[in-house]
Amino acid sequence: MPQIGLDKAHYASRTVASGNASVTFGTPVALPPAISANLTPNYATAELYGDDVITDDLSAFTYATIDLNTRDLAPKDLVDLFGLRRGSKGEVVYSGEDVSAEVALGFRSLKSPGTNYRYYWFRRVKFTLPASAWNTKGDSITFNTPTISGKAMPDIVPDAAGKHQWEFHLDDDDTTTGASTQIAGWFTAVPTVTF
């Protein structure tokens, strides 16, 4: 079904164990109200020609570009997402050595006709600082809101099948056993996917 909404954007910290043995996630943190999200998958491709035709065609997912526009970014979000620091009086301090953190990103999208949702998590996302713009007030009001861009990458830790997950979603009208329980805790902890 077509999707007609976006809300409840959250992020969660990621901790990868020594030797990439496992990954754990922190408690999800709500972002300010989400305005838009755009996802563009990227693939590495290769073609092998023989006898003047393509004999082999291969494409492999590498990462997805994700752009998230929110109403604002709180100081805590700036620290958690971009590795910034807080001064003793609460200042948010930017440094040349700041390194963005890898986080999980989740949200939900209302489906047409407006009675059910599709819930998303991206397991490994790294954002870059948003561009800034300021405008003087004139005859009309212009809202300036931050858009953070990042990469949604395959998880460095493979699942039990040896696959490197990067995204999963679940519809709240899915009748699969356990789906409703998974949805109920979607934003209290990054869900675990088993097969």
Secondary structure, 3 states (H helix, E strand, C coil): CCECCCEEEEEEEEEECHHHCCEEECCCEECCCEEEEEEEEEEEEEEEEECCEEEEEEEEEEEEEEEEEECCCCHHHHHHHHCCEECCCCCEECCCCCCCCEEEEEEEEEECCCCEEEEEEEEEEEEECCCCCCCCCCCCCCCCCCEEEEEECCCCCCCCCCCCCCEEEEECCCCCCCHHHHHHCCCCCCCCCCC
